[in-house]
Amino acid sequence: MPLQIVRNDITKMTVDAIVNAANSTLLGGGGVDGCIHRAAGEGLLEECRTLGGCETGNAKITGAYKLPCKYVIHTVGPVYQGGNNGEKTLLESCYQKSLELAKEHNCESVAFPLISSGVYGYPKDKALKVAIDVISDFLLENEMTVYIVIFDKKAYQISEKLFSDIAEYIDDRYVDAHTDYRRERMRRNAPVPPISMVEFCECQAPVCASVAMPKALSLEDAVNSVDESFSQMLLRKIDEKGMTDAECYKKANIDRKLFSKIRGDVYYKPSKTTAIAFAIALELSLDETEDMLKKAGFALSHSNKFDIIIEYFISKGNYNIFEINEALFAFDQSLLGG
């Protein structure tokens, strides 16, 4: 999965580079900055002293010393002053410059904190959107695994309106589904009336139960009449949408190696999150998504919050997989991709 949101301590991430939300001196401070310096040891501070500081929106790279990574990329985020003083542009630059440095140093994986969202006061939902937008644009053109590392749930927040809209959508459908389930159980436990040997069709003509029915397929015939596989449907849909393979798997937040496995195996069975990720990338309707899921042996259900969230975004015509993953993370659900 090229872009992942994870709950972890960034100093414990085993990646090629971690990003430090530093101050302009690069000499350590509070929050993430202080944690990284303490975990790396004195060697990091000594190297930072040779760099001459860093301007807001820019980034510089050092060794990682005692950290379980190769590099630390130091970037200076903006202090939030209401949003009308170029803060968004500067924050975007933090992510862009950091990703460029990671690429220059052949990093295959990099972990970011949510820059400027702590004592610098950038609203967390807006800071998250900037991070997702810049990183996802970068990943459309580059192969890299990028993590947004959230230390705890309090440090993570999607917009209040989106959260409440999804929560309401879940409540409306989740309650209905479980009510229907209880009704179905009651129906199944009710006495079943005896079935007559003579049934009637719509025209009321009697039909004997012994009338010859269509002959059942043999096991061999059934196996030979197997339907289009998930892999076949996926490749057909990519062609129908006029997309390249790379455009599809990048929009689906799918690793290139995994896509190659799917393309190379006509009977490949994906996980449910992978199958839905491709449906989102292809911008399939709800019915088409259900059809693609059936090819992989899955279905959407109103008894599952994950499924309802997926339905919510498809019904709204929002096929941005990274925004969908923000919402899934907020509701403690599995993320899309693979």
N, C-alpha and C positions, 0 to 999 in steps of 0.2 A: 504494500500500500504506500504509494509515494508521499502522501501527506496524511499524517496521523496526529490526533489530539490525544495526549496521554497525561495521566496523573502520576507525577513522579518528582523526585528531587533531581534537578538538572545536573548537579555535580556527580550523580551516579549513572548518568546516561552513557552507555558504551557506544559511542558514535565517533566519526572522524573529527568533528568539531562541535563545540558548544558555543553559543553566543552569550556574551556577558552584557547585561544592561548597565553600562558603566557611566561614571560621571566624566566630565571633560578632562580631569587630571589623569585618569586611568590608574590612579594610585589606591584604589579600593574605597569602599564606602559601606552603606547599609544594604539591606535587602539581598537580592540575588548577587550583586557585586561583591558584598562582603563574604557571602557564603562561598563563592567561587575562589576568591583570594585565599580564604582560610583553608579550603580543601586542596588547593594547588601548592601551597607553601611559599616560602620566601623567594624562591626562584622566579615566580611569576611577577612579583612586585619589582624585583631587580630588573627584569627585562622591560617592564612597563615604564620604568624611570628613564629608559633610553629613547622612548618614543615621542617625547615632547607633547604629550596630551593628544586630544582628538576633538574636532569640531562637532557640534550637534548635526546629526544626519549623516555623519561619516563613520567609517569603521577601520580598525587596524587589527592585525593578527599577531599572535605570539604562540610560543610553545604552551603545552598544557601541564608540564611538570608532574605532579602527583595525581592529577586527574586521570580517569580511565578513557581519555580521548587523545588525539594527536595535537589538536590546536584549540586555542581559545580566540574567538573573534570578538573584539570589544567594540561596541557601538554606543553612541550617545544619543538617547532619545530626547525629544522636546518636552519641556515643562508645559502642561496644558494651561492655557490662559483664555479659555472660552471658545476656542476653535476658529477664531478669525485672524490669527496671527501666523498662518502658514504651518501650523502644527501637523496637519495631515500630510503635507508634502514632505516635511522633515521626517516624520515617522515612516512613510513609504520609503524614503531614501535609506533609512536604517536597515530595513529588510533587503532592499535591492543591493546596497553596497556589501552587506554581509554575505548574501548569496553569491555575488560576483567573486568575493575573496575565497569563499569555499570552493567555487568552481576552479579558480586559478590554481588552487593548491590540491586539485584532483580529489576533493572530498566526495565520497559517495553518500554520506549521511551527515546531517547537521541538526542540532536541537536548539530551538529558540525559546526563551521565556516570552511572556507577553510584555513587550517593551513599553516603557513609560506608564504602565497601568498601576504602578505602586505609588510611591511618594510623589511622583511627578504628576499625578492626578488625571491622567488621560482616562476618560470613561471606558470601563472595561468592555462594554459591548462594541463601542466604536473602535477601540484598540484591536479587538479580535477581528473585526471586519477588515481593517487595514491589513493585518497579518495574513488573513485568508486570501484576500484579493491579490496581494503582491506575490505571495508564495505560489498560488495556483497559476497565475500568469507565467511565472518563471518555469514551473513544471511542465507547462504546455510545450516549451521549447527545449527543455533539458531533462536528463535522466539523473535523478537524485532522490533519496529518501529524506523527507523533512518532517521533524517533529515539532509541534507546539506543546511545550511542557507546562502543565498546570500543577502547582504544588498542592493545592487543595480546592475544594468546590467553591469556597468563598472567593477565590481569585479568578473565577470563571463566570461569565454572565453573557447570555444572549439578550437581545432587546426584550424589555418587559412585555411589550405588546405581542411580539411573536410568541413568547413563552405562554402568555395567557390564551392566545388564539389556539395554539396547539393543545394546551391543556383542556380547553373547552371542547375542541374537536374530539379529543380522546374520550372525555367523559361522556359525550353524547353517544358515541358508538360503542365504547367499552361496556357501559351499563346495559345498553340494548342487547349486545351480543350475549352477555351473561344471563340476562332475563330470558332471551330466546332459548339459551341452553337449558335453563331450568324448566321452561315449558316443554322442551323436547324430551327431557328426562321423564317428566310427568306423563307425556303422551306415550312414551315407550313402556311405561309401567302399567298403563291402562289395559283392561282386558281386551283381547282381540276377538272380534266376532268371527264365527266359523265361515269359511269360504265354500260356496256352493260349487258343485262340480259343473254346473251350467252357468256361464257368465253371459252378460248381454253387452253388445256393442252399442254405440250411440243411436243406431236406428232401432234398438230393442229386439233385434233378431237374435235368437238363442245361438250361442256358440259353444260347442262341446269342448271340454277341457282336453279331450283326446285328439282334437284337430292338430294335424301336423304343423309343427313350428319350424322356423328356419333351422337348418342343421348347424350345430355348434362347430366352430372352427377346431381343427385338431391343434395340438400344441405346436407342431411344426409350422402349420399355416399361420398361426397367431404370431409366432416369432418372426416369420418371414414378412409379415405385414406391418412390422414396427414402423412407427411414425418418424417424422423428421426429428433429429436429435437437437439438443441444445446448441451444440457447436455449429451444426448446419444452419439452424435458424439464425444464430448470431451473425455468421458470415454473410448470409443472404440479406439480413437487415442492414448490415454495414454497406453492402453494395447498393441496396435500394435507397439508402439515405445519401448516397454519393460521398461517403466519408472514406478516409484512408484508415488502415488498421491503427496507425499511431494516433490519429485524431480521436478514434473511438476509445482506445485503452487509456489514453491520458485523461479524457473527459470522465472516464469511469473510475479514475483513481486506482488503476490497475497496473501492477508491475509488468514491464515488457516480457520478462521471463515467464510469468504466469500466462500471459496472452499467447505466447508461443506454444505452451503446452496445450492450451485449449484449441488453438488452430491446428495443431498436429495430431490431435486425438478426436476422432469423430464422436466417440462415446464418452468424452470427458464429462464428469459430474462435478459442477462447481458447487461452492457453498451458496447458501441463500443470499448472503450479503454480496457475493460476487455477481450472482445472476441479476439481482436488483440493480447493482451498480451499472451493468451494461444496459439495462432497460432505461435507466436514467440518462446515460450518455447518449442513447439513441432517441431520447425524448418520445418514448412510446406512450400511448394512451393507457388508461387503467386496464382495459380489456386486453390490449396487446401485452402489457406487463404480466397479466395473469397467464396469458398463453405462453410467454417465455418462461415463466416460473414453472409451469406444468411440465415443460420439456426437461427441467432439471429435477422434477419430483417434488416441487414445493407449491404453496398457495398462500394468498393473503387472507388473514382472518381478523375479524373484529374482536376476537378474544386475546389479541396480542398487541400490546402498545407499539412495538416496533413497526408492525404492519400498518397500524392506523396512521402513524406519523408519515410513512411512505405514501400512503393514500392521500394524506393532507397535501403534501407538496405536489404530487401529480395532479390532483384536482385543481390546485391553484396555478398550474402551468409553470411551476418553478422547478427547473431541472438542473440547478446549480448544486452539484454533488457536495461541494464543500460547505455550502450553507445548510444543506440537509444534514451533514455530519455534525455541524455545530449544534443543531437541534437534538439530534440523537444523543450526543454526548451530554447535553443539558438534562435529558431525561434518563440518563444511565442506560442507554441502549447500545448495542453493537454498532460499529461504524461501517459504512459502505466502502467497498474496494477490495483489494487483495494483493 
